[in-house]
Amino acid sequence: MPDDLQPEVLRVELTELGDAFRAYQRRPKPDLAVLADLHDRKARAFALWADVTDDAALREEADRAAAAARTTREMDANRRGVPVDGEGPVVERLLTRGQGVHARNVLEHVRTGSPLPGAEARLAVLMLTLRAARAGTGNVTGQDLGGWLQGDAERVLQELVDVGWLLLPEDVTADDALTSRPEEPTPITVPTLIPTRPRPFFFGKVTRARLSGWAQKVVGDRKLRKKKAGAATRLLAVYTAAHSRPDGCLGDVGEDAGLALDDVAQFCGLRPEDVAEHTGLLVAAGWLAEEPDTAGGWLRGRLAERVLPLSGLL
């Protein structure tokens, strides 16, 4: 920037803008809204600079900054579930878009790799996988297990131990695990997730905790509990939340919008023809906004507004 650039207000703005970008780079955490505003300032300043100097390269730089501002603002909107045009309600999301991808990877791992076919076992495998996702080890309490599996907890836990998918300490039985308290949780090991073996997914401890908390919120949803939803229905709630767009619609956009019914059924431990019954339970619990369509091998529907914070942000 020339030292004698005129008008003075432009020279000052460009100097302050450079300082602002450097300050942003030193921030401990990114803030896309702040970054978008900086790109807007840069676009305006460079456009004025181009007017003053009649420099085409500066004009192009202004256009790039304007485009960067739009893109950054869209990224921020998608991340927080805020409509890009500023219309509609703001939805505070539990997961970021990237964490939604990780959630779907975990669900796919459970769908194709559960050691037992039943819905109760699949629900236990999902929740225990999230506890042990990073190191192959984790902790659970009797309250956890009873909340997930209710009266089936001891049987399911023992079956997972019997097939070798889950390891408990040598002196701990399934019954012991069910009586463990938060101050003395039961250590668990999932051998397939130990880091010395090929691993199905990789994410940090913050994401692991966020995914585990997200799944716990779904499985423990108050209205699902009130309706006494079983394991298959709660698994369906998890799957629909993870595979929904920011507006709550299930599946990707386009003619093939929706979820493949065979995949949904396998994840939930159901037959495809039984999925409709459980979607009806989700509608009654206010999880789905309307009776979904299961025709043609696809599940099409939309999350209820109250569930939008749990969307996986496809």
Backbone bond lengths (Angstrom), bond angles and torsions (degrees), N, CA, C in turn:
res aa  C-N    CA-C-N  psi(-1)  N-CA   C-N-CA  omega(-1)  CA-C   N-CA-C  phi
1 M - - - 1.461 - - 1.523 109.05 -
2 P 1.327 118.61 126.43 1.470 121.55 -179.81 1.531 110.68 -62.27
3 D 1.352 115.53 139.88 1.459 120.02 179.88 1.522 112.22 -66.36
4 D 1.336 115.97 -27.00 1.465 119.53 -177.54 1.523 112.99 -100.04
5 L 1.350 116.24 21.39 1.457 119.52 -177.71 1.522 110.47 -60.85
6 Q 1.303 115.43 134.61 1.459 122.74 176.38 1.534 108.85 -122.32
7 P 1.326 120.63 149.83 1.470 125.79 1.27 1.523 112.35 -72.71
8 E 1.315 116.07 160.33 1.459 122.53 -177.59 1.526 111.80 -58.19
9 V 1.344 115.90 -37.92 1.455 118.93 -178.37 1.522 111.63 -61.23
10 L 1.346 117.59 -33.16 1.461 121.04 178.43 1.522 110.78 -69.76
11 R 1.347 116.48 -42.66 1.470 119.80 179.91 1.525 109.92 -62.01
12 V 1.339 116.93 -41.90 1.459 121.00 179.54 1.537 110.69 -64.63
13 E 1.338 115.92 -42.94 1.466 119.77 -179.69 1.524 111.30 -62.84
14 L 1.323 117.73 -43.08 1.461 120.42 -179.89 1.525 110.89 -65.33
15 T 1.315 116.65 -37.90 1.466 120.10 178.21 1.524 110.57 -65.76
16 E 1.329 116.40 -47.13 1.466 120.35 179.85 1.522 111.48 -65.60
17 L 1.333 116.39 -33.93 1.462 120.33 179.45 1.521 111.06 -65.41
18 G 1.338 116.15 -41.73 1.466 119.37 176.42 1.515 111.35 -61.02
19 D 1.337 116.31 -41.85 1.469 120.04 177.52 1.525 110.80 -63.67
20 A 1.327 116.69 -38.34 1.462 120.70 -178.15 1.527 111.49 -66.72
21 F 1.340 117.16 -41.11 1.466 120.02 177.39 1.522 110.91 -64.46
22 R 1.332 117.10 -41.24 1.466 119.52 178.75 1.526 110.83 -65.70
23 A 1.320 117.08 -38.39 1.467 120.14 177.14 1.521 110.86 -64.78
24 Y 1.325 116.39 -38.99 1.465 119.57 179.01 1.532 110.55 -62.51
25 Q 1.330 117.07 -40.60 1.465 120.54 -179.49 1.519 112.11 -63.97
26 R 1.342 117.23 -21.65 1.466 120.65 179.31 1.520 112.61 -89.69
27 R 1.333 116.94 -3.52 1.469 119.38 -179.30 1.522 110.26 -64.30
28 P 1.337 118.40 141.02 1.472 119.87 179.32 1.523 112.69 -67.06
29 K 1.346 116.85 -27.83 1.464 120.67 179.68 1.522 109.07 -134.86
30 P 1.339 117.19 143.30 1.464 119.29 177.89 1.513 111.79 -70.16
31 D 1.314 115.97 150.84 1.463 122.71 174.09 1.521 106.41 -135.72
32 L 1.324 115.82 101.87 1.462 119.84 -172.74 1.523 112.50 -65.37
33 A 1.317 118.06 -30.12 1.461 120.60 178.39 1.532 109.91 -65.16
34 V 1.327 116.10 -42.87 1.471 120.24 177.57 1.522 110.41 -64.88
35 L 1.338 116.19 -42.71 1.462 119.93 -179.38 1.525 111.26 -63.44
36 A 1.331 117.62 -39.62 1.465 120.52 178.63 1.524 110.57 -62.60
37 D 1.328 117.36 -40.02 1.467 120.41 177.99 1.528 111.10 -63.79
38 L 1.327 116.99 -38.23 1.464 120.07 177.78 1.522 110.99 -64.62
39 H 1.325 116.91 -41.42 1.469 119.83 177.22 1.527 110.75 -63.48
40 D 1.329 117.05 -37.52 1.469 120.06 176.65 1.533 110.77 -62.43
41 R 1.320 115.99 -45.47 1.462 119.50 177.99 1.522 111.02 -59.97
42 K 1.334 115.70 -42.28 1.466 119.48 179.90 1.522 110.73 -63.06
43 A 1.336 116.32 -41.81 1.469 119.95 -179.61 1.530 110.33 -60.68
44 R 1.342 116.71 -45.31 1.462 119.78 -179.77 1.525 111.69 -65.41
45 A 1.328 116.37 -43.32 1.465 120.06 -178.14 1.526 111.39 -65.67
46 F 1.323 117.06 -43.21 1.467 119.46 -178.71 1.521 111.29 -71.17
47 A 1.325 117.38 -32.37 1.463 119.19 175.91 1.534 110.25 -64.45
48 L 1.329 116.97 -41.32 1.468 120.25 177.15 1.521 110.78 -66.98
49 W 1.314 116.78 -41.03 1.463 121.32 177.46 1.524 110.32 -60.30
50 A 1.346 115.44 -41.78 1.470 118.90 178.31 1.526 111.01 -64.42
51 D 1.342 117.04 -37.68 1.472 120.14 177.35 1.527 111.07 -62.57
52 V 1.344 115.48 -40.35 1.471 120.23 -177.11 1.522 111.31 -68.85
53 T 1.325 116.69 -40.40 1.472 120.76 -173.13 1.514 113.71 -102.13
54 D 1.345 116.91 -10.66 1.466 121.39 -175.43 1.530 110.90 56.03
55 D 1.337 115.61 44.96 1.470 122.41 -176.86 1.535 108.80 -105.16
56 A 1.325 116.45 116.97 1.467 121.29 -177.60 1.523 111.90 -65.44
57 A 1.340 117.16 -34.54 1.461 120.57 -179.59 1.532 110.66 -64.21
58 L 1.337 116.74 -38.41 1.462 120.13 177.45 1.525 110.86 -67.23
59 R 1.342 116.15 -35.35 1.462 120.20 177.41 1.530 110.21 -63.46
60 E 1.325 116.41 -42.25 1.461 120.10 178.05 1.529 110.90 -63.77
61 E 1.336 116.24 -39.14 1.460 119.99 178.64 1.528 110.77 -64.36
62 A 1.324 116.93 -37.26 1.468 121.04 176.73 1.523 110.82 -63.43
63 D 1.343 115.86 -42.16 1.466 120.00 179.07 1.527 111.17 -64.53
64 R 1.348 116.11 -39.78 1.472 119.17 178.58 1.528 111.05 -64.92
65 A 1.323 116.44 -39.37 1.466 119.67 179.21 1.523 110.87 -65.65
66 A 1.335 117.15 -39.01 1.461 120.55 178.03 1.527 110.78 -63.85
67 A 1.338 115.77 -41.05 1.463 119.80 178.13 1.527 110.85 -65.95
68 A 1.342 115.92 -39.40 1.463 120.14 178.54 1.525 110.79 -63.58
69 A 1.332 116.63 -37.24 1.471 120.31 178.25 1.519 110.36 -63.83
70 R 1.336 117.32 -44.31 1.472 120.46 179.87 1.521 110.95 -62.98
71 T 1.342 115.90 -45.77 1.463 120.11 -178.21 1.522 111.23 -63.68
72 T 1.324 116.15 -43.89 1.462 120.50 -179.37 1.519 110.92 -63.90
73 R 1.323 116.43 -39.86 1.470 120.11 179.95 1.535 110.47 -67.63
74 E 1.332 117.24 -36.86 1.467 120.53 176.89 1.525 110.23 -65.70
75 M 1.347 116.28 -41.20 1.466 120.08 178.04 1.530 110.13 -61.12
76 D 1.323 116.31 -43.09 1.456 120.44 179.88 1.534 110.47 -64.98
77 A 1.331 116.16 -40.94 1.463 120.21 179.72 1.526 110.97 -64.77
78 N 1.331 116.74 -44.09 1.461 120.13 179.54 1.522 111.25 -64.02
79 R 1.328 114.95 -38.06 1.459 119.62 -177.77 1.525 111.34 -65.91
80 R 1.321 116.95 -37.55 1.460 121.34 -176.06 1.520 113.49 -99.69
81 G 1.360 116.21 -3.55 1.450 119.01 -179.61 1.500 113.69 75.10
82 V 1.331 117.49 23.70 1.456 121.33 179.79 1.523 108.92 -94.91
83 P 1.336 119.84 129.53 1.467 120.49 177.15 1.519 110.67 -55.81
84 V 1.346 116.69 134.53 1.460 121.66 -176.09 1.516 111.55 -61.93
85 D 1.327 117.12 -33.38 1.458 119.80 -178.34 1.530 112.84 -80.33
86 G 1.344 115.51 0.68 1.458 119.50 177.58 1.522 114.39 82.94
87 E 1.339 117.88 -1.54 1.450 121.05 -179.31 1.523 109.83 -95.51
88 G 1.309 115.52 153.38 1.453 120.20 177.90 1.517 111.20 90.92
89 P 1.341 116.66 168.55 1.456 120.88 -175.67 1.523 112.32 -74.40
90 V 1.319 115.90 150.78 1.458 121.64 174.09 1.527 107.92 -82.22
91 V 1.323 116.86 131.36 1.458 121.99 179.62 1.522 108.23 -115.61
92 E 1.315 117.07 120.75 1.458 120.97 177.07 1.524 108.68 -82.27
93 R 1.308 116.80 113.87 1.462 121.88 -175.11 1.528 111.18 -88.31
94 L 1.326 115.30 143.13 1.460 119.68 176.09 1.527 110.67 -78.25
95 L 1.333 117.01 -34.16 1.458 122.05 -179.35 1.521 110.60 -111.07
96 T 1.318 116.14 147.89 1.458 120.52 167.05 1.523 108.35 -81.57
97 R 1.310 116.22 170.11 1.473 118.95 178.66 1.530 110.93 -60.66
98 G 1.331 116.99 -40.78 1.466 120.00 178.62 1.516 112.54 -64.80
99 Q 1.316 116.52 -39.87 1.466 119.47 177.10 1.521 111.36 -67.15
100 G 1.327 116.78 -30.76 1.458 119.98 174.64 1.527 111.53 -62.16
101 V 1.327 116.42 -38.52 1.472 120.72 176.33 1.520 110.06 -62.28
102 H 1.333 117.12 -45.37 1.466 120.50 177.99 1.532 110.81 -61.07
103 A 1.323 116.85 -41.11 1.465 120.17 179.60 1.528 110.57 -59.60
104 R 1.325 116.46 -44.74 1.472 119.38 -179.96 1.527 111.53 -66.03
105 N 1.334 117.25 -33.71 1.466 119.94 176.62 1.532 110.73 -63.96
106 V 1.331 116.59 -41.05 1.466 120.03 177.92 1.524 110.12 -64.90
107 L 1.324 116.87 -43.27 1.463 120.00 179.92 1.521 111.32 -63.30
108 E 1.313 117.04 -38.92 1.466 119.99 178.28 1.522 110.58 -65.44
109 H 1.323 116.17 -39.19 1.471 120.70 176.97 1.528 110.50 -59.83
110 V 1.322 116.98 -42.44 1.467 120.92 178.96 1.523 110.30 -69.98
111 R 1.324 117.10 -40.29 1.467 120.53 -178.20 1.521 111.10 -58.89
112 T 1.322 116.87 -44.39 1.465 120.48 -173.88 1.520 113.36 -95.42
113 G 1.337 117.62 -15.34 1.463 118.81 -171.74 1.511 116.05 -122.84
114 S 1.338 118.21 9.45 1.459 118.45 178.90 1.527 109.73 -62.93
115 P 1.334 118.11 132.52 1.470 119.95 -176.91 1.523 113.23 -74.46
116 L 1.332 116.92 -14.75 1.459 121.30 179.51 1.526 108.44 -131.23
117 P 1.329 118.77 147.57 1.464 120.68 -171.46 1.522 116.44 -84.58
118 G 1.316 118.23 -20.79 1.461 120.29 -172.37 1.514 113.86 -70.65
119 A 1.337 115.56 157.62 1.465 120.65 -178.02 1.526 111.17 -63.94
120 E 1.336 118.34 -40.03 1.460 120.64 -178.56 1.522 110.52 -62.64
121 A 1.330 116.29 -44.19 1.465 119.78 179.10 1.523 110.68 -65.22
122 R 1.314 117.34 -40.25 1.472 120.24 179.93 1.528 111.02 -64.59
123 L 1.313 116.86 -38.43 1.458 119.35 177.73 1.529 110.26 -64.80
124 A 1.335 116.67 -43.14 1.464 119.82 177.94 1.520 110.98 -63.70
125 V 1.321 117.41 -41.83 1.467 121.30 179.35 1.523 110.44 -61.99
126 L 1.327 117.32 -41.74 1.463 120.48 178.33 1.525 111.13 -60.36
127 M 1.313 116.83 -52.51 1.460 120.53 -174.30 1.520 111.78 -68.72
128 L 1.330 117.92 -38.23 1.462 120.65 178.83 1.525 111.15 -72.68
129 T 1.320 116.91 -33.52 1.461 120.22 175.40 1.523 110.38 -60.90
130 L 1.321 116.74 -42.33 1.457 119.96 179.42 1.528 111.56 -67.27
131 R 1.321 117.69 -31.65 1.461 120.10 176.67 1.533 111.24 -69.11
132 A 1.345 116.30 -35.16 1.467 120.59 -172.70 1.523 113.45 -108.97
133 A 1.318 116.95 15.92 1.466 120.82 -168.65 1.521 114.50 -61.47
134 R 1.327 118.84 -33.51 1.461 120.41 -173.05 1.524 112.98 -88.20
135 A 1.317 118.44 -46.15 1.464 120.88 -172.97 1.524 113.31 -115.99
136 G 1.331 116.50 -1.54 1.456 119.30 -176.65 1.517 112.79 83.42
137 T 1.326 116.89 -0.29 1.452 121.37 179.74 1.522 109.97 -131.37
138 G 1.317 115.93 158.66 1.458 120.70 179.00 1.513 109.69 -170.32
139 N 1.314 115.97 -171.91 1.457 121.94 179.80 1.524 110.14 -130.33
140 V 1.321 116.06 144.34 1.461 121.33 173.84 1.517 109.08 -136.69
141 T 1.306 115.46 158.05 1.460 121.45 176.24 1.522 109.48 -118.30
142 G 1.322 115.27 167.01 1.456 119.24 175.57 1.518 111.45 -61.93
143 Q 1.327 116.29 -34.30 1.466 119.74 178.20 1.517 110.86 -63.80
144 D 1.344 117.24 -41.02 1.461 120.86 176.32 1.528 110.21 -57.47
145 L 1.326 115.00 -55.32 1.459 120.25 -173.88 1.529 111.57 -63.36
146 G 1.320 116.59 -42.25 1.455 119.54 179.18 1.517 112.21 -66.39
147 G 1.332 117.00 -35.36 1.461 120.04 178.12 1.512 112.37 -68.57
148 W 1.335 116.17 -37.25 1.467 119.30 -179.73 1.529 111.33 -74.77
149 L 1.337 116.15 -45.65 1.466 120.94 -166.06 1.516 114.29 -114.40
150 Q 1.328 117.17 -6.79 1.457 121.69 177.25 1.538 110.23 51.62
151 G 1.307 118.62 -127.30 1.461 120.57 -175.57 1.510 115.43 -71.48
152 D 1.334 118.01 -10.13 1.467 120.90 -178.62 1.523 112.68 -93.49
153 A 1.320 118.80 1.68 1.465 121.15 -168.11 1.529 112.71 -60.01
154 E 1.319 118.98 -50.81 1.467 119.77 -175.81 1.523 111.09 -63.72
155 R 1.332 116.53 -44.72 1.471 119.64 -179.94 1.523 111.81 -59.98
156 V 1.334 116.66 -48.45 1.467 120.67 -176.76 1.517 110.69 -65.02
157 L 1.325 116.52 -43.42 1.460 119.94 -179.82 1.521 110.48 -60.32
158 Q 1.321 116.10 -44.15 1.461 119.46 -179.36 1.530 111.02 -65.72
159 E 1.314 117.59 -38.01 1.467 120.16 178.76 1.533 111.02 -64.17
160 L 1.315 117.18 -38.55 1.466 119.93 178.33 1.525 111.09 -67.73
161 V 1.324 116.42 -34.83 1.466 120.12 175.49 1.527 109.86 -68.50
162 D 1.328 116.69 -43.16 1.469 121.11 -176.71 1.523 112.17 -61.70
163 V 1.342 117.99 -35.26 1.473 119.58 -179.21 1.526 111.70 -87.53
164 G 1.331 116.80 -0.01 1.459 120.10 175.89 1.509 116.00 84.17
165 W 1.342 116.67 3.88 1.465 118.01 179.54 1.524 111.43 -73.20
166 L 1.335 116.47 -31.17 1.457 122.18 -176.54 1.522 109.64 -124.52
167 L 1.325 115.69 138.02 1.458 121.35 175.80 1.523 109.43 -116.26
168 L 1.343 115.10 132.73 1.460 122.06 171.70 1.527 108.31 -108.38
169 P 1.313 118.39 157.89 1.473 119.52 174.95 1.531 110.91 -54.58
170 E 1.335 115.95 153.38 1.464 120.63 -173.20 1.526 112.68 -56.93
171 D 1.304 117.23 -36.37 1.464 120.01 -175.46 1.525 113.21 -95.47
172 V 1.335 117.98 13.75 1.465 122.21 -176.78 1.523 109.99 -116.92
173 T 1.337 117.20 127.70 1.458 122.64 176.36 1.521 109.31 -99.53
174 A 1.326 115.31 170.14 1.464 119.88 176.00 1.522 110.57 -59.83
175 D 1.326 115.88 -38.12 1.466 119.37 178.50 1.527 110.92 -65.07
176 D 1.336 117.26 -38.52 1.466 120.97 176.84 1.526 110.61 -61.21
177 A 1.320 115.74 -42.39 1.468 119.86 -179.33 1.526 110.80 -60.93
178 L 1.329 116.22 -35.77 1.465 120.27 -178.57 1.529 112.97 -71.36
179 T 1.312 116.79 -17.18 1.466 119.53 178.97 1.529 111.98 -104.79
180 S 1.327 117.77 0.81 1.470 119.66 -178.84 1.520 110.26 -69.63
181 R 1.328 115.47 143.50 1.456 122.45 -176.09 1.531 110.56 -105.89
182 P 1.327 117.93 163.88 1.475 120.00 -177.96 1.523 113.73 -56.31
183 E 1.340 118.21 -32.47 1.463 119.45 179.83 1.529 112.84 -75.56
184 E 1.335 116.83 -17.57 1.462 121.26 175.90 1.521 109.56 -138.73
185 P 1.355 117.80 70.92 1.463 120.49 -178.47 1.524 111.80 -68.96
186 T 1.309 115.07 163.37 1.465 120.69 178.25 1.528 110.16 -88.13
187 P 1.339 118.06 124.07 1.474 119.78 174.65 1.532 109.72 -71.07
188 I 1.309 116.07 139.49 1.470 121.20 176.72 1.517 109.04 -127.61
189 T 1.330 114.84 155.89 1.465 121.46 174.68 1.519 108.68 -132.96
190 V 1.331 115.53 131.76 1.466 121.51 173.28 1.530 106.03 -111.24
191 P 1.342 118.48 100.79 1.469 120.80 -171.89 1.521 114.53 -54.40
192 T 1.322 117.73 -35.92 1.467 119.83 -177.50 1.522 112.96 -68.14
193 L 1.335 117.15 -11.82 1.459 120.17 -178.83 1.520 113.13 -107.16
194 I 1.341 117.39 3.10 1.468 120.32 178.20 1.531 108.80 -66.08
195 P 1.326 118.43 134.09 1.478 121.20 -173.46 1.515 115.68 -58.81
196 T 1.335 119.66 -20.47 1.469 120.42 179.53 1.525 112.47 -74.00
197 R 1.315 116.98 -8.41 1.467 121.83 179.83 1.528 109.83 -108.28
198 P 1.333 117.56 161.36 1.479 118.99 173.94 1.518 109.28 -56.80
199 R 1.328 116.32 131.98 1.456 120.22 -172.91 1.527 110.86 -112.39
200 P 1.339 116.47 146.05 1.469 119.55 -176.21 1.524 114.43 -81.01
201 F 1.329 118.70 -18.00 1.458 120.58 -178.91 1.528 109.17 -158.86
202 F 1.324 114.30 159.83 1.455 121.34 -179.31 1.525 108.91 -137.18
203 F 1.316 117.17 126.10 1.457 121.33 171.00 1.524 108.21 -159.88
204 G 1.330 115.79 163.44 1.450 121.95 -175.58 1.514 113.39 -79.56
205 K 1.335 114.94 176.10 1.463 119.48 -175.42 1.527 111.78 -68.08
206 V 1.328 117.61 -31.74 1.460 119.37 178.85 1.520 110.39 -65.99
207 T 1.338 115.94 -45.63 1.466 119.72 178.54 1.524 110.62 -65.15
208 R 1.331 117.56 -40.14 1.470 119.23 178.83 1.527 110.63 -59.21
209 A 1.327 115.67 -46.48 1.463 118.90 179.40 1.523 111.79 -64.24
210 R 1.332 116.30 -38.40 1.464 119.54 179.98 1.533 110.81 -66.33
211 L 1.328 117.11 -42.14 1.468 120.23 179.32 1.524 111.24 -66.32
212 S 1.322 116.59 -40.97 1.454 119.86 178.99 1.524 110.67 -64.32
213 G 1.332 116.24 -41.81 1.460 119.62 177.74 1.510 112.58 -65.68
214 W 1.337 115.68 -37.97 1.465 120.23 177.47 1.530 110.77 -61.97
215 A 1.326 116.95 -48.51 1.467 120.21 -179.98 1.527 111.00 -63.27
216 Q 1.332 116.64 -37.61 1.458 119.85 179.00 1.526 111.08 -64.12
217 K 1.336 116.87 -39.15 1.467 120.23 178.23 1.516 111.27 -63.38
218 V 1.335 116.48 -38.23 1.467 119.64 179.76 1.529 110.08 -69.46
219 V 1.324 116.20 -53.43 1.458 120.88 -176.11 1.531 111.56 -62.34
220 G 1.343 116.13 -34.10 1.455 119.95 -178.52 1.519 114.33 -96.52
221 D 1.335 117.34 14.99 1.462 120.88 -178.41 1.529 110.80 -52.02
222 R 1.322 115.82 132.14 1.466 121.11 -173.84 1.523 112.66 -59.00
223 K 1.334 116.93 -43.13 1.465 119.23 -177.38 1.523 111.71 -72.14
224 L 1.333 117.06 -31.01 1.464 118.67 174.42 1.525 110.40 -67.29
225 R 1.345 115.84 -39.83 1.468 118.67 177.19 1.513 110.70 -64.22
226 K 1.326 116.36 -40.36 1.463 120.38 -178.46 1.526 111.01 -62.44
227 K 1.341 116.06 -34.93 1.461 120.73 178.27 1.527 112.33 -84.08
228 K 1.357 115.59 2.39 1.470 121.29 -179.35 1.526 111.50 55.68
229 A 1.330 115.26 43.54 1.467 120.65 -179.55 1.524 110.06 -63.74
230 G 1.329 116.66 132.78 1.450 121.93 177.77 1.518 112.19 -79.26
231 A 1.330 115.25 -176.96 1.464 120.84 -176.09 1.520 112.05 -60.51
232 A 1.328 117.57 -42.81 1.468 120.36 -177.32 1.526 110.75 -64.44
233 T 1.319 117.41 -40.80 1.466 120.50 179.88 1.516 110.77 -66.29
234 R 1.332 116.89 -40.66 1.465 119.46 179.12 1.524 111.71 -69.52
235 L 1.327 116.84 -35.09 1.467 119.15 173.83 1.530 110.70 -63.17
236 L 1.328 116.68 -38.60 1.456 120.46 177.45 1.533 110.34 -64.32
237 A 1.325 117.11 -37.11 1.460 120.54 176.13 1.523 110.50 -62.53
238 V 1.331 117.10 -43.80 1.469 121.19 178.14 1.529 110.33 -61.01
239 Y 1.325 116.46 -46.39 1.466 120.63 -175.11 1.532 111.34 -66.51
240 T 1.316 117.07 -41.82 1.468 119.30 -179.63 1.525 110.89 -68.51
241 A 1.333 117.39 -38.52 1.459 119.26 178.12 1.524 110.80 -63.63
242 A 1.329 116.69 -45.83 1.471 120.72 -177.20 1.520 112.40 -65.63
243 H 1.325 116.92 -30.48 1.462 121.12 -174.65 1.532 112.06 -107.47
244 S 1.329 116.27 40.10 1.462 120.50 178.73 1.520 110.45 -119.81
245 R 1.321 114.12 152.53 1.467 121.12 178.38 1.535 109.37 -83.13
246 P 1.331 117.98 170.28 1.476 119.52 -179.40 1.524 113.66 -55.14
247 D 1.350 117.84 -29.40 1.466 119.34 178.99 1.526 112.76 -84.46
248 G 1.337 116.74 0.76 1.452 120.93 177.62 1.508 115.34 95.39
249 C 1.332 118.28 -11.49 1.466 120.39 -179.65 1.524 109.99 -69.54
250 L 1.331 115.96 142.37 1.453 121.28 -176.01 1.523 111.27 -81.93
251 G 1.324 116.86 137.14 1.451 122.17 174.67 1.509 113.46 79.69
252 D 1.333 114.90 -178.78 1.456 121.65 -177.49 1.517 111.66 -75.68
253 V 1.315 114.74 168.02 1.467 121.41 177.99 1.525 109.48 -79.64
254 G 1.322 117.18 147.77 1.458 121.04 174.43 1.510 112.71 122.93
255 E 1.318 114.60 -171.75 1.463 119.86 -176.86 1.526 111.91 -63.11
256 D 1.339 116.27 -29.77 1.457 120.38 -178.49 1.526 111.94 -95.33
257 A 1.334 116.48 21.87 1.462 119.64 -179.65 1.522 109.97 -57.29
258 G 1.297 115.52 139.74 1.451 120.57 -178.24 1.514 110.43 126.23
259 L 1.315 115.38 -178.68 1.459 121.87 -178.71 1.520 109.57 -116.63
260 A 1.331 116.28 136.91 1.465 120.60 179.35 1.526 109.13 -61.71
261 L 1.312 116.36 121.73 1.457 121.31 -173.79 1.527 111.77 -61.87
262 D 1.315 117.73 -36.64 1.468 120.54 178.96 1.524 110.99 -62.07
263 D 1.336 117.05 -41.73 1.470 120.14 179.66 1.520 110.76 -67.10
264 V 1.331 116.15 -42.99 1.467 120.41 178.38 1.523 109.93 -58.76
265 A 1.328 116.06 -48.07 1.460 120.63 -177.07 1.526 111.27 -63.12
266 Q 1.327 116.95 -43.44 1.466 119.59 -179.38 1.523 111.10 -62.87
267 F 1.321 117.31 -43.16 1.464 120.09 179.72 1.524 110.87 -61.19
268 C 1.317 116.88 -39.07 1.465 121.48 -175.41 1.523 113.51 -86.61
269 G 1.322 118.10 -3.64 1.457 120.11 -177.62 1.513 112.56 70.72
270 L 1.338 116.11 35.73 1.460 122.14 -177.62 1.519 110.89 -121.59
271 R 1.338 115.77 167.34 1.466 120.83 165.52 1.530 107.39 -85.41
272 P 1.322 118.39 146.76 1.471 119.94 -178.72 1.527 112.77 -52.83
273 E 1.322 116.82 -37.39 1.470 119.45 -177.52 1.538 112.53 -71.35
274 D 1.324 116.96 -11.48 1.468 120.00 -179.99 1.524 113.02 -95.51
275 V 1.317 117.06 -7.70 1.470 119.66 -176.44 1.523 111.16 -62.85
276 A 1.346 117.08 -39.54 1.471 120.48 -176.82 1.522 111.38 -57.58
277 E 1.330 117.67 -38.82 1.467 120.63 179.63 1.529 110.64 -59.73
278 H 1.313 116.03 -41.04 1.462 119.81 -177.20 1.526 111.82 -77.69
279 T 1.317 117.78 -28.97 1.470 118.39 173.26 1.522 109.75 -65.08
280 G 1.341 116.25 -35.26 1.458 119.37 176.58 1.528 111.79 -61.26
281 L 1.334 116.63 -37.02 1.463 120.50 177.26 1.525 110.57 -66.73
282 L 1.333 116.70 -35.78 1.467 120.01 178.18 1.521 111.33 -69.05
283 V 1.306 116.79 -35.23 1.470 119.71 175.38 1.525 109.71 -64.49
284 A 1.333 116.71 -44.39 1.464 120.93 -179.65 1.527 111.58 -62.75
285 A 1.349 116.66 -29.67 1.461 121.01 179.90 1.522 112.18 -88.45
286 G 1.324 116.70 4.06 1.460 119.35 -179.84 1.505 113.62 71.23
287 W 1.339 117.01 23.41 1.468 120.93 177.96 1.527 110.31 -87.06
288 L 1.306 116.58 -42.80 1.458 122.52 175.52 1.523 108.83 -105.16
289 A 1.333 115.42 144.12 1.463 120.09 -172.14 1.521 112.99 -74.84
290 E 1.315 116.14 -26.00 1.469 119.82 -175.39 1.517 108.49 -156.70
291 E 1.313 116.73 166.54 1.460 120.74 -179.32 1.530 109.20 -62.94
292 P 1.334 118.67 116.63 1.463 120.61 -177.58 1.530 111.77 -70.03
293 D 1.315 114.04 163.34 1.457 122.26 177.72 1.524 108.06 -101.60
294 T 1.321 117.72 126.26 1.465 121.12 178.55 1.526 111.49 -115.26
295 A 1.312 117.36 20.37 1.467 120.61 -178.55 1.524 110.74 -76.34
296 G 1.340 114.95 151.36 1.455 120.83 172.82 1.512 115.35 69.47
297 G 1.327 117.09 20.28 1.459 119.77 177.67 1.517 114.69 80.62
298 W 1.338 116.93 14.46 1.461 121.08 -179.81 1.513 110.19 -127.70
299 L 1.325 115.76 148.52 1.459 122.03 172.94 1.524 107.56 -106.20
300 R 1.332 115.32 115.83 1.465 120.69 -179.57 1.528 108.41 -120.53
301 G 1.317 115.83 135.76 1.456 119.84 -179.69 1.512 110.42 179.68
302 R 1.320 115.54 -164.11 1.470 120.54 -175.40 1.520 109.26 -151.57
303 L 1.322 116.09 139.10 1.453 120.99 175.76 1.525 110.17 -66.13
304 A 1.312 116.61 147.89 1.458 120.88 172.93 1.528 108.98 -68.82
305 E 1.307 115.72 156.96 1.469 120.49 -176.19 1.526 111.77 -58.19
306 R 1.322 117.33 -36.27 1.464 119.46 -177.54 1.524 112.28 -66.23
307 V 1.333 117.40 -19.37 1.461 122.19 -176.10 1.527 112.03 -94.99
308 L 1.322 118.06 -10.19 1.460 120.85 -175.10 1.531 114.03 -53.60
309 P 1.338 120.31 -34.28 1.468 118.69 177.56 1.520 113.71 -59.37
310 L 1.341 117.83 -20.39 1.463 121.95 -177.95 1.523 112.84 -96.23
311 S 1.318 117.95 4.87 1.468 120.98 -179.28 1.524 111.27 -62.07
312 G 1.342 114.91 141.92 1.458 121.14 176.39 1.510 114.46 -78.73
313 L 1.344 118.07 -2.07 1.475 123.31 172.85 1.525 112.74 59.02
314 L 1.342 116.05 53.51 1.465 119.40 173.93 1.526 110.42 -56.64
